[in-house]
Amino acid sequence: MANIGKSITIKGDLSGNEDLQIEGTVEGRIDLPNNQLTIGAEGRVKAEVHAKSVIVVGHVTGNLSAADRIQVEATGIVDGDVKAPRLVIQEGAMLNGGVEMTGTAKPGLSSAPPLAKAAGGL
């Protein structure tokens, strides 16, 4: 797993073929179609994000799109639209944007109970 430390700032497009954890600041576009992106507690992302899966512990401003799932932890803040077949929003998380749940999720499988999904203020 690659790591962008909290003292690092990147402006521009970011792409790759390995899992990535961001603890610093990234502005631009992030494209990890086959890998997981984690925005850590110190992470600040202002970007259009496309990844296999996304975990938000820090703050994201921009639209998120995932082929598998998006998970917003209790300390996570997302200011933008999210699109994924599976969505998990923990109690205390903030999601300010639209939700589109389409894709390849298998019927009958739920990532979280319905109450947990609604707790994010949807």
DOZAVO-310702 format. One record per residue (C-alpha): residue number from 1; x, y, z; chain; residue in three letters. Coordinates in steps of 0.001 Angstrom, whole numbers. Example, Ala and Ser with C-alpha at 12.3 -4.5 7.8 and 13.67 -1.06 7.14 Angstrom:
BEGIN
<pt><num>1</num><east>12300</east><north>-4500</north><up>7800</up><cadena>A</cadena><residuo>ala</residuo></pt>
<pt><num>2</num><east>13670</east><north>-1060</north><up>7140</up><cadena>A</cadena><residuo>ser</residuo></pt>
This chain:
BEGIN
<pt><num>1</num><east>0</east><north>0</north><up>0</up><cadena>A</cadena><residuo>met</residuo></pt>
<pt><num>2</num><east>1308</east><north>3420</north><up>-972</up><cadena>A</cadena><residuo>ala</residuo></pt>
<pt><num>3</num><east>999</east><north>6272</north><up>1553</up><cadena>A</cadena><residuo>asn</residuo></pt>
<pt><num>4</num><east>842</east><north>10040</north><up>1107</up><cadena>A</cadena><residuo>ile</residuo></pt>
<pt><num>5</num><east>2012</east><north>11493</north><up>4420</up><cadena>A</cadena><residuo>gly</residuo></pt>
<pt><num>6</num><east>313</east><north>14340</north><up>6253</up><cadena>A</cadena><residuo>lys</residuo></pt>
<pt><num>7</num><east>2997</east><north>16891</north><up>5286</up><cadena>A</cadena><residuo>ser</residuo></pt>
<pt><num>8</num><east>2603</east><north>16143</north><up>1553</up><cadena>A</cadena><residuo>ile</residuo></pt>
<pt><num>9</num><east>437</east><north>18224</north><up>-828</up><cadena>A</cadena><residuo>thr</residuo></pt>
<pt><num>10</num><east>-276</east><north>17048</north><up>-4366</up><cadena>A</cadena><residuo>ile</residuo></pt>
<pt><num>11</num><east>-2041</east><north>19136</north><up>-7027</up><cadena>A</cadena><residuo>lys</residuo></pt>
<pt><num>12</num><east>-2930</east><north>17352</north><up>-10256</up><cadena>A</cadena><residuo>gly</residuo></pt>
<pt><num>13</num><east>-4016</east><north>13941</north><up>-11479</up><cadena>A</cadena><residuo>asp</residuo></pt>
<pt><num>14</num><east>-3145</east><north>10859</north><up>-9458</up><cadena>A</cadena><residuo>leu</residuo></pt>
<pt><num>15</num><east>-3490</east><north>7329</north><up>-10827</up><cadena>A</cadena><residuo>ser</residuo></pt>
<pt><num>16</num><east>-2041</east><north>3937</north><up>-10076</up><cadena>A</cadena><residuo>gly</residuo></pt>
<pt><num>17</num><east>-2405</east><north>196</north><up>-9666</up><cadena>A</cadena><residuo>asn</residuo></pt>
<pt><num>18</num><east>-1955</east><north>-236</north><up>-5928</up><cadena>A</cadena><residuo>glu</residuo></pt>
<pt><num>19</num><east>-3924</east><north>576</north><up>-2797</up><cadena>A</cadena><residuo>asp</residuo></pt>
<pt><num>20</num><east>-3381</east><north>4131</north><up>-1565</up><cadena>A</cadena><residuo>leu</residuo></pt>
<pt><num>21</num><east>-3771</east><north>5844</north><up>1796</up><cadena>A</cadena><residuo>gln</residuo></pt>
<pt><num>22</num><east>-3866</east><north>9641</north><up>1901</up><cadena>A</cadena><residuo>ile</residuo></pt>
<pt><num>23</num><east>-2991</east><north>11467</north><up>5122</up><cadena>A</cadena><residuo>glu</residuo></pt>
<pt><num>24</num><east>-1947</east><north>14680</north><up>3376</up><cadena>A</cadena><residuo>gly</residuo></pt>
<pt><num>25</num><east>-3705</east><north>16940</north><up>868</up><cadena>A</cadena><residuo>thr</residuo></pt>
<pt><num>26</num><east>-4616</east><north>16010</north><up>-2692</up><cadena>A</cadena><residuo>val</residuo></pt>
<pt><num>27</num><east>-6325</east><north>18333</north><up>-5186</up><cadena>A</cadena><residuo>glu</residuo></pt>
<pt><num>28</num><east>-7244</east><north>17239</north><up>-8695</up><cadena>A</cadena><residuo>gly</residuo></pt>
<pt><num>29</num><east>-8385</east><north>13816</north><up>-9898</up><cadena>A</cadena><residuo>arg</residuo></pt>
<pt><num>30</num><east>-7735</east><north>10384</north><up>-8369</up><cadena>A</cadena><residuo>ile</residuo></pt>
<pt><num>31</num><east>-8119</east><north>7264</north><up>-10514</up><cadena>A</cadena><residuo>asp</residuo></pt>
<pt><num>32</num><east>-7507</east><north>3828</north><up>-8933</up><cadena>A</cadena><residuo>leu</residuo></pt>
<pt><num>33</num><east>-9943</east><north>1596</north><up>-10865</up><cadena>A</cadena><residuo>pro</residuo></pt>
<pt><num>34</num><east>-8659</east><north>-1704</north><up>-9447</up><cadena>A</cadena><residuo>asn</residuo></pt>
<pt><num>35</num><east>-7642</east><north>-645</north><up>-5961</up><cadena>A</cadena><residuo>asn</residuo></pt>
<pt><num>36</num><east>-8746</east><north>749</north><up>-2615</up><cadena>A</cadena><residuo>gln</residuo></pt>
<pt><num>37</num><east>-8371</east><north>4396</north><up>-1674</up><cadena>A</cadena><residuo>leu</residuo></pt>
<pt><num>38</num><east>-8345</east><north>5323</north><up>2009</up><cadena>A</cadena><residuo>thr</residuo></pt>
<pt><num>39</num><east>-8574</east><north>8960</north><up>3061</up><cadena>A</cadena><residuo>ile</residuo></pt>
<pt><num>40</num><east>-7067</east><north>8859</north><up>6547</up><cadena>A</cadena><residuo>gly</residuo></pt>
<pt><num>41</num><east>-7987</east><north>10941</north><up>9570</up><cadena>A</cadena><residuo>ala</residuo></pt>
<pt><num>42</num><east>-5559</east><north>13709</north><up>8550</up><cadena>A</cadena><residuo>glu</residuo></pt>
<pt><num>43</num><east>-6408</east><north>13393</north><up>4845</up><cadena>A</cadena><residuo>gly</residuo></pt>
<pt><num>44</num><east>-7952</east><north>16291</north><up>2932</up><cadena>A</cadena><residuo>arg</residuo></pt>
<pt><num>45</num><east>-9009</east><north>15557</north><up>-629</up><cadena>A</cadena><residuo>val</residuo></pt>
<pt><num>46</num><east>-10487</east><north>18008</north><up>-3142</up><cadena>A</cadena><residuo>lys</residuo></pt>
<pt><num>47</num><east>-10878</east><north>15764</north><up>-6130</up><cadena>A</cadena><residuo>ala</residuo></pt>
<pt><num>48</num><east>-13030</east><north>13733</north><up>-8439</up><cadena>A</cadena><residuo>glu</residuo></pt>
<pt><num>49</num><east>-12399</east><north>10173</north><up>-7199</up><cadena>A</cadena><residuo>val</residuo></pt>
<pt><num>50</num><east>-12776</east><north>6892</north><up>-9090</up><cadena>A</cadena><residuo>his</residuo></pt>
<pt><num>51</num><east>-11631</east><north>3691</north><up>-7361</up><cadena>A</cadena><residuo>ala</residuo></pt>
<pt><num>52</num><east>-12595</east><north>81</north><up>-6761</up><cadena>A</cadena><residuo>lys</residuo></pt>
<pt><num>53</num><east>-13432</east><north>946</north><up>-3143</up><cadena>A</cadena><residuo>ser</residuo></pt>
<pt><num>54</num><east>-13166</east><north>4095</north><up>-1049</up><cadena>A</cadena><residuo>val</residuo></pt>
<pt><num>55</num><east>-12901</east><north>4474</north><up>2734</up><cadena>A</cadena><residuo>ile</residuo></pt>
<pt><num>56</num><east>-13296</east><north>7995</north><up>4107</up><cadena>A</cadena><residuo>val</residuo></pt>
<pt><num>57</num><east>-11989</east><north>8731</north><up>7602</up><cadena>A</cadena><residuo>val</residuo></pt>
<pt><num>58</num><east>-10974</east><north>12337</north><up>6859</up><cadena>A</cadena><residuo>gly</residuo></pt>
<pt><num>59</num><east>-12553</east><north>14968</north><up>4567</up><cadena>A</cadena><residuo>his</residuo></pt>
<pt><num>60</num><east>-13406</east><north>14745</north><up>869</up><cadena>A</cadena><residuo>val</residuo></pt>
<pt><num>61</num><east>-14749</east><north>17573</north><up>-1273</up><cadena>A</cadena><residuo>thr</residuo></pt>
<pt><num>62</num><east>-15740</east><north>16186</north><up>-4659</up><cadena>A</cadena><residuo>gly</residuo></pt>
<pt><num>63</num><east>-17674</east><north>13321</north><up>-6176</up><cadena>A</cadena><residuo>asn</residuo></pt>
<pt><num>64</num><east>-16814</east><north>9734</north><up>-5276</up><cadena>A</cadena><residuo>leu</residuo></pt>
<pt><num>65</num><east>-17380</east><north>6782</north><up>-7605</up><cadena>A</cadena><residuo>ser</residuo></pt>
<pt><num>66</num><east>-16529</east><north>3194</north><up>-6654</up><cadena>A</cadena><residuo>ala</residuo></pt>
<pt><num>67</num><east>-16943</east><north>-64</north><up>-8546</up><cadena>A</cadena><residuo>ala</residuo></pt>
<pt><num>68</num><east>-17384</east><north>-2041</north><up>-5293</up><cadena>A</cadena><residuo>asp</residuo></pt>
<pt><num>69</num><east>-18196</east><north>95</north><up>-2232</up><cadena>A</cadena><residuo>arg</residuo></pt>
<pt><num>70</num><east>-17858</east><north>3400</north><up>-423</up><cadena>A</cadena><residuo>ile</residuo></pt>
<pt><num>71</num><east>-17503</east><north>3485</north><up>3349</up><cadena>A</cadena><residuo>gln</residuo></pt>
<pt><num>72</num><east>-17689</east><north>6701</north><up>5384</up><cadena>A</cadena><residuo>val</residuo></pt>
<pt><num>73</num><east>-16374</east><north>6235</north><up>8913</up><cadena>A</cadena><residuo>glu</residuo></pt>
<pt><num>74</num><east>-17779</east><north>8102</north><up>11947</up><cadena>A</cadena><residuo>ala</residuo></pt>
<pt><num>75</num><east>-15198</east><north>10902</north><up>11562</up><cadena>A</cadena><residuo>thr</residuo></pt>
<pt><num>76</num><east>-15563</east><north>11086</north><up>7778</up><cadena>A</cadena><residuo>gly</residuo></pt>
<pt><num>77</num><east>-16992</east><north>14037</north><up>5867</up><cadena>A</cadena><residuo>ile</residuo></pt>
<pt><num>78</num><east>-18003</east><north>13865</north><up>2207</up><cadena>A</cadena><residuo>val</residuo></pt>
<pt><num>79</num><east>-19088</east><north>17048</north><up>417</up><cadena>A</cadena><residuo>asp</residuo></pt>
<pt><num>80</num><east>-20138</east><north>15681</north><up>-2959</up><cadena>A</cadena><residuo>gly</residuo></pt>
<pt><num>81</num><east>-22134</east><north>12979</north><up>-4679</up><cadena>A</cadena><residuo>asp</residuo></pt>
<pt><num>82</num><east>-21394</east><north>9293</north><up>-4168</up><cadena>A</cadena><residuo>val</residuo></pt>
<pt><num>83</num><east>-21963</east><north>6472</north><up>-6639</up><cadena>A</cadena><residuo>lys</residuo></pt>
<pt><num>84</num><east>-21376</east><north>2799</north><up>-5780</up><cadena>A</cadena><residuo>ala</residuo></pt>
<pt><num>85</num><east>-23294</east><north>-475</north><up>-5616</up><cadena>A</cadena><residuo>pro</residuo></pt>
<pt><num>86</num><east>-22706</east><north>-626</north><up>-1832</up><cadena>A</cadena><residuo>arg</residuo></pt>
<pt><num>87</num><east>-22600</east><north>2235</north><up>670</up><cadena>A</cadena><residuo>leu</residuo></pt>
<pt><num>88</num><east>-21790</east><north>2188</north><up>4396</up><cadena>A</cadena><residuo>val</residuo></pt>
<pt><num>89</num><east>-22217</east><north>5326</north><up>6477</up><cadena>A</cadena><residuo>ile</residuo></pt>
<pt><num>90</num><east>-21357</east><north>5045</north><up>10149</up><cadena>A</cadena><residuo>gln</residuo></pt>
<pt><num>91</num><east>-23210</east><north>7006</north><up>12800</up><cadena>A</cadena><residuo>glu</residuo></pt>
<pt><num>92</num><east>-21646</east><north>10447</north><up>13141</up><cadena>A</cadena><residuo>gly</residuo></pt>
<pt><num>93</num><east>-20404</east><north>10593</north><up>9548</up><cadena>A</cadena><residuo>ala</residuo></pt>
<pt><num>94</num><east>-21459</east><north>13449</north><up>7284</up><cadena>A</cadena><residuo>met</residuo></pt>
<pt><num>95</num><east>-22564</east><north>13122</north><up>3676</up><cadena>A</cadena><residuo>leu</residuo></pt>
<pt><num>96</num><east>-23616</east><north>16311</north><up>1905</up><cadena>A</cadena><residuo>asn</residuo></pt>
<pt><num>97</num><east>-24590</east><north>15245</north><up>-1597</up><cadena>A</cadena><residuo>gly</residuo></pt>
<pt><num>98</num><east>-26565</east><north>12815</north><up>-3671</up><cadena>A</cadena><residuo>gly</residuo></pt>
<pt><num>99</num><east>-26409</east><north>9027</north><up>-3586</up><cadena>A</cadena><residuo>val</residuo></pt>
<pt><num>100</num><east>-26620</east><north>6713</north><up>-6585</up><cadena>A</cadena><residuo>glu</residuo></pt>
<pt><num>101</num><east>-26486</east><north>2996</north><up>-5848</up><cadena>A</cadena><residuo>met</residuo></pt>
<pt><num>102</num><east>-26106</east><north>1123</north><up>-9111</up><cadena>A</cadena><residuo>thr</residuo></pt>
<pt><num>103</num><east>-23665</east><north>-1431</north><up>-10366</up><cadena>A</cadena><residuo>gly</residuo></pt>
<pt><num>104</num><east>-22689</east><north>-4974</north><up>-9538</up><cadena>A</cadena><residuo>thr</residuo></pt>
<pt><num>105</num><east>-23823</east><north>-5448</north><up>-5920</up><cadena>A</cadena><residuo>ala</residuo></pt>
<pt><num>106</num><east>-25383</east><north>-8852</north><up>-5347</up><cadena>A</cadena><residuo>lys</residuo></pt>
<pt><num>107</num><east>-29083</east><north>-8798</north><up>-4392</up><cadena>A</cadena><residuo>pro</residuo></pt>
<pt><num>108</num><east>-29805</east><north>-9624</north><up>-764</up><cadena>A</cadena><residuo>gly</residuo></pt>
<pt><num>109</num><east>-26390</east><north>-8534</north><up>533</up><cadena>A</cadena><residuo>leu</residuo></pt>
<pt><num>110</num><east>-26273</east><north>-5460</north><up>2723</up><cadena>A</cadena><residuo>ser</residuo></pt>
<pt><num>111</num><east>-23122</east><north>-3720</north><up>3914</up><cadena>A</cadena><residuo>ser</residuo></pt>
<pt><num>112</num><east>-24874</east><north>-2209</north><up>6931</up><cadena>A</cadena><residuo>ala</residuo></pt>
<pt><num>113</num><east>-28302</east><north>-2252</north><up>8513</up><cadena>A</cadena><residuo>pro</residuo></pt>
<pt><num>114</num><east>-30756</east><north>357</north><up>7147</up><cadena>A</cadena><residuo>pro</residuo></pt>
<pt><num>115</num><east>-30598</east><north>2414</north><up>10365</up><cadena>A</cadena><residuo>leu</residuo></pt>
<pt><num>116</num><east>-26821</east><north>2813</north><up>10035</up><cadena>A</cadena><residuo>ala</residuo></pt>
<pt><num>117</num><east>-27195</east><north>4077</north><up>6459</up><cadena>A</cadena><residuo>lys</residuo></pt>
<pt><num>118</num><east>-29725</east><north>6708</north><up>7493</up><cadena>A</cadena><residuo>ala</residuo></pt>
<pt><num>119</num><east>-27650</east><north>7892</north><up>10449</up><cadena>A</cadena><residuo>ala</residuo></pt>
<pt><num>120</num><east>-25360</east><north>9919</north><up>8174</up><cadena>A</cadena><residuo>gly</residuo></pt>
<pt><num>121</num><east>-28067</east><north>12520</north><up>7654</up><cadena>A</cadena><residuo>gly</residuo></pt>
<pt><num>122</num><east>-29362</east><north>11298</north><up>4294</up><cadena>A</cadena><residuo>leu</residuo></pt>
